Amino acid sequence: MNTTLRIRRGNAGETPRFEEFDVTFEPGQSVLDGLRMVRRLIDPTLAYRYSCINANACKECMMLIDGTVDYACTVRLKQGVMTLAPLPKKALIRDLVTEIAPPDERL
Amino acid sequence: MNSAQNVNPAHLETDVLVIGAGGAGMYAALEAARAGASVILADRSLIGRGGATVMAQMTVAAALGEQSPDHWEYHLADTLAAGRGLCDERLAALLCEDGPRRLREMDDWKVGWAREDGHIKQAQAPGHDRPRCAYVDFLSTGPAVSRTLRTRLKSASDVRLIGDLVIVDIAIQDGEACGAVALHLPTGRAVTLAAKAVIIATGGLTGLYRRNSASANMAGDGYALALRAGAELIDMEFVQFFPIGHLAPRLIGMDPIMWDPFRYKLGGRLLNSERREFETAYASQDSRSDGRYVLTRDLATYAITKEVEAGRGSPAGGAYLSFRHVPEAEIRRAFGPVVDRLLANGIDLARQDVEVAPIAHYTMGGVRVDETLQTRTPGLYAGGEVVGGANGANRLSGNAITEALVFGARAGRNAAERAKAQSLSWSAEAVRPVLDLLRSATRRDAPNPAAAIAGLQTVMADKVGPFRTEAKLRSALSSILQLSQEIGNVPLSTGAPFDTMMTDWLDLRNMLLVARSVTEAALARGESRGAHQREDQPRLSEDWCVNQTISLSQGDISLRRIAPANGRPVA
């Protein structure tokens, strides 16, 4: 059984839509691994933040994973459907990317 | 249409523009501000979160003389020996002499160096003649350094921090750096930055490799920026592979190079599939080794790779690292909080081995600078890992953070001095070609740039890894040229904010240029030395005690040989 990532997508101000992406399930993989697979194999336009990949050092990949705020790099992929959405209390930029920089560190 | 196409660029002005907010960039910004300059510190990620420093879990080398008597010249001797004849001695001396000053300043800023009996604790690491490496417990050196610098920045006057800003190119006016053009990720808008001096502090290029210990933003963009700005690169064939990068079982939420301090403290055993310790068999090949766990990184990488090739590798294609001989209580005493994080990953060190294998870790080569950290393009400086030359053919463990702090600070101060004597020499002409490039972006379905990046990483790992042959390198070059043709000269665009296609395309444009630089330099160097090992040229050759520099003209790269340190041309 594979993993289906059900991802809330869209730009700020648009009506959000959910899109589903099937990725191969491999035990031990992280949700971020899954997102990177989607970008590489299915849809290169999918937007999410990450920097350190899997060290949980940059803290950039925070999102809503099955309704809970967590890091995509530390939550493991599971078989079946996983629902991903942008952080609810931050301004949306696009797809899973929100404005998380402190206000005085923006352009 | 993407937004860069129909909105006028935003424009900012500053004395000193620093590109990259890792350890080097943050220190550069602090020091430039301390010298009285206004500073913009830009990062494509969030400030102080990306880059290599924040991920470094290891140690920082400096002749503090806290653990035992030491002098920076002893540190220099070890650094030069590891560099196997190719170090730029001026830069290496700067690193070693300034190191203690920077570590003490970080101590004043409460970084939290581990202490013992009232002094800063210094560990012994391979290649060092005495205990010289400070650290922050538990595996927190990099995060502590980043946090400390970030906190200082918050209270620094006249430093503007801007995250989510990708620098696309350095702007050049009359042969001198006068600023840069950037892409603002959240809006897709182009941004022009006028500056009296520009510092590249973007880190290394290990993101070119499939397995690497770098952040996603460490794919070598600084080298490409420097080349296109008329600067030279040096020693690009020397990429350091960290021998015992984590391989299996899948470990998440942790830095893949975390096992080294475990080995220092607990004496982990490196075993092949026959459960035999094999390092000693290779140790005799290195005159600097005393046969214990002191194999330098290049030799350890060689040992593991050869065991795998001989069919004695672990199931995932590496070696076993075992701590099962160490009492559980001792493991916990040394690494308590980390042991819990490992257990959460299903790894119980007292009962099971892990698998490790070489992983791309650090770039010795980089932007060629003089002793003021300035490139041959006036006004363009470099600091940190992106600088080439200080470490020659191989870097000593512990020198990376030191060089980030030392070179960052020096570049910041020198750039500020230049800015004081200089007026802005901005012109719209200087940035027109880059703005035109961004405006030319089109929405199209293929190729998938994220897939192309993965393809390039595979080519580099398989053909331009630690062990090279002419045939493999030639094959890599043709793949790189092929990929360059596939991505073309027109950027791809998603046509939306946080334009993933555009940033992947811009990254590929840089990565392909840098990959070519590494490969061409490796092909030309017909010998084995330090981190550059040619299986078809296995011996070190006295004729090759030279550095190779790379420059770009009319879109083509050219190589030149120079004598180390003094920069006089030979032949």
Interface residues (C-beta under 8 A of the other chain):
Chain A: N11 A12 P27 G28 Q29 S30 R36 R39 R40 L41 P44 T45 L46 A47 Y50 S51 C52 I53 N54 A55 N56 A57 C58 K59 E60 Y71 C73 T74 R76 I93 R94 D95 V97 E99 I100 A101 D104 E105 R106 L107
Chain B: A10 S45 L46 I47 R49 G50 V54 M55 G142 P143 L161 I162 G163 D164 L165 H184 L185 P186 T187 V191 S215 A216 N217 P249 R250 L251 I252 G253 M254 D255 P256 N448 P449 A450 A451 A454 T494 A496 P497 F498 T500 M501 D504
